[in-house]
Every structure is written in structure tokens, then in C-alpha cells.
Amino acid sequence: MLATRLGLNAADALVDGAWGQMVAMRGTDIVRVPFAEALGELNTVPLARYEEAAALFG
């Protein structure tokens, strides 16, 4: 479901000519984000998320 939502929004961005942007999820919303904003700094996964994944997948 998420991949479908992202794909549809990416196609809409293409039709709209939204060059230099990507689609991303913020909360439950799909938004367009300029590449400069998305790539401006390194975003890391919090350690707690790794620990959650380890508990589920080993």
C-alpha cells in the first residue's frame, strides 16, 4: 500500500513537472521535498529502532 501511494505521488510530481523534488512520507502524509532539503544533512535511524528490529527479526 505504501509503495503504491509513493508511486502515485511520484507520477503526479512527474506530470506536474516538479523537477528537483522527491516524494517522502511525513507522518501519514506523502509530501514533495526538494532534493536540497532531503540531501542537506545525514539522517540516521535512532538506535531504539534498531533494537526494535532486532527484537522482531533477531
Biopython code that builds the backbone (N, CA, C, O; Angstrom):
import numpy as np
from Bio.PDB.StructureBuilder import StructureBuilder

atoms = [
    (1, "MET", "N", (0.826, -1.184, 0.000)),
    (1, "MET", "CA", (0.000, 0.000, 0.000)),
    (1, "MET", "C", (0.877, 1.258, 0.000)),
    (1, "MET", "O", (0.617, 2.204, -0.744)),
    (2, "LEU", "N", (1.913, 1.258, 0.838)),
    (2, "LEU", "CA", (2.795, 2.429, 0.895)),
    (2, "LEU", "C", (3.496, 2.646, -0.438)),
    (2, "LEU", "O", (3.579, 3.777, -0.919)),
    (3, "ALA", "N", (4.002, 1.572, -1.039)),
    (3, "ALA", "CA", (4.685, 1.708, -2.331)),
    (3, "ALA", "C", (3.742, 2.261, -3.394)),
    (3, "ALA", "O", (4.156, 3.061, -4.234)),
    (4, "THR", "N", (2.489, 1.844, -3.364)),
    (4, "THR", "CA", (1.505, 2.357, -4.317)),
    (4, "THR", "C", (1.277, 3.842, -4.106)),
    (4, "THR", "O", (1.236, 4.607, -5.070)),
    (5, "ARG", "N", (1.130, 4.253, -2.871)),
    (5, "ARG", "CA", (0.923, 5.678, -2.571)),
    (5, "ARG", "C", (2.115, 6.511, -3.017)),
    (5, "ARG", "O", (1.948, 7.569, -3.624)),
    (6, "LEU", "N", (3.328, 6.028, -2.712)),
    (6, "LEU", "CA", (4.525, 6.759, -3.120)),
    (6, "LEU", "C", (4.636, 6.822, -4.635)),
    (6, "LEU", "O", (4.963, 7.868, -5.196)),
    (7, "GLY", "N", (4.363, 5.698, -5.300)),
    (7, "GLY", "CA", (4.441, 5.665, -6.752)),
    (7, "GLY", "C", (3.446, 6.597, -7.419)),
    (7, "GLY", "O", (3.792, 7.300, -8.368)),
    (8, "LEU", "N", (2.219, 6.608, -6.933)),
    (8, "LEU", "CA", (1.206, 7.507, -7.497)),
    (8, "LEU", "C", (1.604, 8.969, -7.317)),
    (8, "LEU", "O", (1.432, 9.780, -8.227)),
    (9, "ASN", "N", (2.129, 9.298, -6.157)),
    (9, "ASN", "CA", (2.544, 10.680, -5.911)),
    (9, "ASN", "C", (3.773, 11.041, -6.739)),
    (9, "ASN", "O", (3.899, 12.181, -7.185)),
    (10, "ALA", "N", (4.677, 10.090, -6.952)),
    (10, "ALA", "CA", (5.836, 10.342, -7.809)),
    (10, "ALA", "C", (5.377, 10.588, -9.239)),
    (10, "ALA", "O", (5.902, 11.475, -9.912)),
    (11, "ALA", "N", (4.401, 9.813, -9.714)),
    (11, "ALA", "CA", (3.861, 10.020, -11.064)),
    (11, "ALA", "C", (3.192, 11.393, -11.167)),
    (11, "ALA", "O", (3.351, 12.079, -12.177)),
    (12, "ASP", "N", (2.456, 11.795, -10.150)),
    (12, "ASP", "CA", (1.831, 13.115, -10.148)),
    (12, "ASP", "C", (2.895, 14.218, -10.207)),
    (12, "ASP", "O", (2.725, 15.212, -10.912)),
    (13, "ALA", "N", (3.981, 14.036, -9.469)),
    (13, "ALA", "CA", (5.060, 15.022, -9.482)),
    (13, "ALA", "C", (5.672, 15.127, -10.877)),
    (13, "ALA", "O", (6.002, 16.221, -11.334)),
    (14, "LEU", "N", (5.820, 13.996, -11.545)),
    (14, "LEU", "CA", (6.344, 13.984, -12.903)),
    (14, "LEU", "C", (5.426, 14.757, -13.850)),
    (14, "LEU", "O", (5.888, 15.591, -14.629)),
    (15, "VAL", "N", (4.138, 14.479, -13.779)),
    (15, "VAL", "CA", (3.163, 15.163, -14.633)),
    (15, "VAL", "C", (3.164, 16.664, -14.353)),
    (15, "VAL", "O", (3.016, 17.473, -15.269)),
    (16, "ASP", "N", (3.333, 17.033, -13.075)),
    (16, "ASP", "CA", (3.341, 18.443, -12.681)),
    (16, "ASP", "C", (4.660, 19.140, -13.010)),
    (16, "ASP", "O", (4.769, 20.358, -12.869)),
    (17, "GLY", "N", (5.660, 18.375, -13.447)),
    (17, "GLY", "CA", (6.967, 18.967, -13.748)),
    (17, "GLY", "C", (7.723, 19.389, -12.507)),
    (17, "GLY", "O", (8.482, 20.358, -12.537)),
    (18, "ALA", "N", (7.525, 18.674, -11.422)),
    (18, "ALA", "CA", (8.169, 19.015, -10.147)),
    (18, "ALA", "C", (9.595, 18.469, -10.108)),
    (18, "ALA", "O", (9.926, 17.613, -9.288)),
    (19, "TRP", "N", (10.438, 18.985, -11.020)),
    (19, "TRP", "CA", (11.823, 18.522, -11.101)),
    (19, "TRP", "C", (12.603, 18.976, -9.875)),
    (19, "TRP", "O", (12.302, 20.020, -9.295)),
    (20, "GLY", "N", (13.598, 18.199, -9.482)),
    (20, "GLY", "CA", (14.426, 18.546, -8.336)),
    (20, "GLY", "C", (13.748, 18.259, -7.006)),
    (20, "GLY", "O", (14.175, 18.761, -5.966)),
    (21, "GLN", "N", (12.692, 17.452, -7.036)),
    (21, "GLN", "CA", (11.982, 17.093, -5.815)),
    (21, "GLN", "C", (11.803, 15.587, -5.762)),
    (21, "GLN", "O", (11.872, 14.900, -6.781)),
    (22, "MET", "N", (11.575, 15.096, -4.575)),
    (22, "MET", "CA", (11.274, 13.684, -4.374)),
    (22, "MET", "C", (10.032, 13.588, -3.511)),
    (22, "MET", "O", (9.658, 14.549, -2.839)),
    (23, "VAL", "N", (9.397, 12.432, -3.530)),
    (23, "VAL", "CA", (8.261, 12.226, -2.635)),
    (23, "VAL", "C", (8.771, 11.534, -1.372)),
    (23, "VAL", "O", (9.682, 10.707, -1.418)),
    (24, "ALA", "N", (8.171, 11.889, -0.266)),
    (24, "ALA", "CA", (8.573, 11.337, 1.025)),
    (24, "ALA", "C", (7.351, 11.249, 1.921)),
    (24, "ALA", "O", (6.317, 11.862, 1.658)),
    (25, "MET", "N", (7.493, 10.483, 2.970)),
    (25, "MET", "CA", (6.410, 10.341, 3.931)),
    (25, "MET", "C", (6.725, 11.168, 5.165)),
    (25, "MET", "O", (7.805, 11.057, 5.746)),
    (26, "ARG", "N", (5.777, 11.989, 5.551)),
    (26, "ARG", "CA", (5.865, 12.757, 6.805)),
    (26, "ARG", "C", (4.626, 12.418, 7.604)),
    (26, "ARG", "O", (3.518, 12.837, 7.270)),
    (27, "GLY", "N", (4.828, 11.659, 8.656)),
    (27, "GLY", "CA", (3.678, 11.160, 9.405)),
    (27, "GLY", "C", (2.937, 10.177, 8.527)),
    (27, "GLY", "O", (3.489, 9.144, 8.148)),
    (28, "THR", "N", (1.701, 10.481, 8.202)),
    (28, "THR", "CA", (0.930, 9.626, 7.293)),
    (28, "THR", "C", (0.712, 10.294, 5.935)),
    (28, "THR", "O", (0.020, 9.749, 5.074)),
    (29, "ASP", "N", (1.303, 11.471, 5.749)),
    (29, "ASP", "CA", (1.135, 12.222, 4.506)),
    (29, "ASP", "C", (2.298, 11.985, 3.561)),
    (29, "ASP", "O", (3.439, 11.824, 3.996)),
    (30, "ILE", "N", (2.007, 11.964, 2.264)),
    (30, "ILE", "CA", (3.042, 11.925, 1.239)),
    (30, "ILE", "C", (3.252, 13.364, 0.788)),
    (30, "ILE", "O", (2.305, 14.039, 0.386)),
    (31, "VAL", "N", (4.494, 13.829, 0.856)),
    (31, "VAL", "CA", (4.811, 15.214, 0.516)),
    (31, "VAL", "C", (5.947, 15.244, -0.501)),
    (31, "VAL", "O", (6.684, 14.270, -0.658)),
    (32, "ARG", "N", (6.075, 16.372, -1.184)),
    (32, "ARG", "CA", (7.211, 16.600, -2.075)),
    (32, "ARG", "C", (8.268, 17.381, -1.312)),
    (32, "ARG", "O", (7.975, 18.361, -0.628)),
    (33, "VAL", "N", (9.499, 16.921, -1.448)),
    (33, "VAL", "CA", (10.614, 17.535, -0.726)),
    (33, "VAL", "C", (11.697, 17.889, -1.743)),
    (33, "VAL", "O", (12.090, 17.037, -2.540)),
    (34, "PRO", "N", (12.184, 19.131, -1.730)),
    (34, "PRO", "CA", (13.292, 19.478, -2.622)),
    (34, "PRO", "C", (14.530, 18.633, -2.302)),
    (34, "PRO", "O", (14.807, 18.344, -1.137)),
    (35, "PHE", "N", (15.274, 18.239, -3.347)),
    (35, "PHE", "CA", (16.472, 17.436, -3.126)),
    (35, "PHE", "C", (17.423, 18.107, -2.136)),
    (35, "PHE", "O", (18.014, 17.435, -1.291)),
    (36, "ALA", "N", (17.573, 19.420, -2.236)),
    (36, "ALA", "CA", (18.485, 20.129, -1.343)),
    (36, "ALA", "C", (18.107, 19.910, 0.116)),
    (36, "ALA", "O", (18.983, 19.757, 0.968)),
    (37, "GLU", "N", (16.811, 19.893, 0.408)),
    (37, "GLU", "CA", (16.355, 19.657, 1.785)),
    (37, "GLU", "C", (16.571, 18.199, 2.183)),
    (37, "GLU", "O", (17.002, 17.910, 3.299)),
    (38, "ALA", "N", (16.269, 17.287, 1.265)),
    (38, "ALA", "CA", (16.382, 15.859, 1.567)),
    (38, "ALA", "C", (17.827, 15.422, 1.726)),
    (38, "ALA", "O", (18.115, 14.530, 2.523)),
    (39, "LEU", "N", (18.734, 16.029, 0.988)),
    (39, "LEU", "CA", (20.133, 15.590, 0.977)),
    (39, "LEU", "C", (21.059, 16.526, 1.735)),
    (39, "LEU", "O", (22.273, 16.327, 1.733)),
    (40, "GLY", "N", (20.505, 17.545, 2.384)),
    (40, "GLY", "CA", (21.320, 18.554, 3.047)),
    (40, "GLY", "C", (22.095, 18.060, 4.252)),
    (40, "GLY", "O", (23.152, 18.605, 4.569)),
    (41, "GLU", "N", (21.596, 17.047, 4.926)),
    (41, "GLU", "CA", (22.286, 16.522, 6.108)),
    (41, "GLU", "C", (22.034, 15.030, 6.204)),
    (41, "GLU", "O", (21.069, 14.510, 5.642)),
    (42, "LEU", "N", (22.900, 14.359, 6.912)),
    (42, "LEU", "CA", (22.761, 12.922, 7.088)),
    (42, "LEU", "C", (21.666, 12.636, 8.108)),
    (42, "LEU", "O", (21.731, 13.099, 9.247)),
    (43, "ASN", "N", (20.674, 11.882, 7.699)),
    (43, "ASN", "CA", (19.605, 11.458, 8.598)),
    (43, "ASN", "C", (19.878, 10.020, 8.995)),
    (43, "ASN", "O", (20.059, 9.160, 8.134)),
    (44, "THR", "N", (19.908, 9.758, 10.273)),
    (44, "THR", "CA", (20.203, 8.416, 10.747)),
    (44, "THR", "C", (18.993, 7.810, 11.450)),
    (44, "THR", "O", (18.079, 8.516, 11.877)),
    (45, "VAL", "N", (19.013, 6.512, 11.557)),
    (45, "VAL", "CA", (17.957, 5.794, 12.252)),
    (45, "VAL", "C", (18.319, 5.753, 13.734)),
    (45, "VAL", "O", (19.433, 5.359, 14.078)),
    (46, "PRO", "N", (17.406, 6.149, 14.616)),
    (46, "PRO", "CA", (17.697, 6.111, 16.048)),
    (46, "PRO", "C", (17.999, 4.681, 16.510)),
    (46, "PRO", "O", (17.412, 3.725, 16.003)),
    (47, "LEU", "N", (18.902, 4.541, 17.459)),
    (47, "LEU", "CA", (19.300, 3.244, 17.987)),
    (47, "LEU", "C", (18.093, 2.430, 18.456)),
    (47, "LEU", "O", (18.068, 1.211, 18.288)),
    (48, "ALA", "N", (17.107, 3.083, 19.034)),
    (48, "ALA", "CA", (15.919, 2.372, 19.525)),
    (48, "ALA", "C", (15.209, 1.627, 18.394)),
    (48, "ALA", "O", (14.647, 0.556, 18.625)),
    (49, "ARG", "N", (15.227, 2.172, 17.183)),
    (49, "ARG", "CA", (14.590, 1.491, 16.043)),
    (49, "ARG", "C", (15.347, 0.225, 15.674)),
    (49, "ARG", "O", (14.734, -0.782, 15.323)),
    (50, "TYR", "N", (16.682, 0.264, 15.751)),
    (50, "TYR", "CA", (17.475, -0.945, 15.505)),
    (50, "TYR", "C", (17.157, -2.007, 16.559)),
    (50, "TYR", "O", (17.044, -3.192, 16.246)),
    (51, "GLU", "N", (17.017, -1.572, 17.794)),
    (51, "GLU", "CA", (16.716, -2.504, 18.876)),
    (51, "GLU", "C", (15.330, -3.142, 18.673)),
    (51, "GLU", "O", (15.154, -4.333, 18.929)),
    (52, "GLU", "N", (14.360, -2.358, 18.218)),
    (52, "GLU", "CA", (13.040, -2.911, 17.909)),
    (52, "GLU", "C", (13.133, -3.951, 16.814)),
    (52, "GLU", "O", (12.523, -5.016, 16.915)),
    (53, "ALA", "N", (13.889, -3.657, 15.771)),
    (53, "ALA", "CA", (14.042, -4.592, 14.661)),
    (53, "ALA", "C", (14.750, -5.868, 15.122)),
    (53, "ALA", "O", (14.391, -6.965, 14.694)),
    (54, "ALA", "N", (15.735, -5.731, 15.975)),
    (54, "ALA", "CA", (16.453, -6.901, 16.475)),
    (54, "ALA", "C", (15.509, -7.802, 17.279)),
    (54, "ALA", "O", (15.597, -9.028, 17.206)),
    (55, "ALA", "N", (14.616, -7.188, 18.037)),
    (55, "ALA", "CA", (13.674, -7.981, 18.829)),
    (55, "ALA", "C", (12.717, -8.753, 17.920)),
    (55, "ALA", "O", (12.282, -9.850, 18.270)),
    (56, "LEU", "N", (12.390, -8.192, 16.767)),
    (56, "LEU", "CA", (11.464, -8.841, 15.851)),
    (56, "LEU", "C", (12.143, -9.857, 14.926)),
    (56, "LEU", "O", (11.593, -10.921, 14.641)),
    (57, "PHE", "N", (13.343, -9.510, 14.467)),
    (57, "PHE", "CA", (13.986, -10.320, 13.430)),
    (57, "PHE", "C", (15.271, -11.012, 13.870)),
    (57, "PHE", "O", (15.841, -11.805, 13.120)),
    (58, "GLY", "N", (15.724, -10.714, 15.084)),
    (58, "GLY", "CA", (16.913, -11.397, 15.584)),
    (58, "GLY", "C", (18.158, -10.804, 15.238)),
    (58, "GLY", "O", (19.211, -11.314, 15.619)),
]
sb = StructureBuilder()
sb.init_structure("model")
sb.init_model(0)
sb.init_chain("A")
sb.init_seg("    ")
for serial, (resi, resn, name, xyz) in enumerate(atoms, 1):
    if name == "N":
        sb.init_residue(resn, " ", resi, " ")
    sb.init_atom(name, np.array(xyz, "f"), 0.0, 1.0, " ", f" {name:<3s}", serial, name[0])
structure = sb.get_structure()
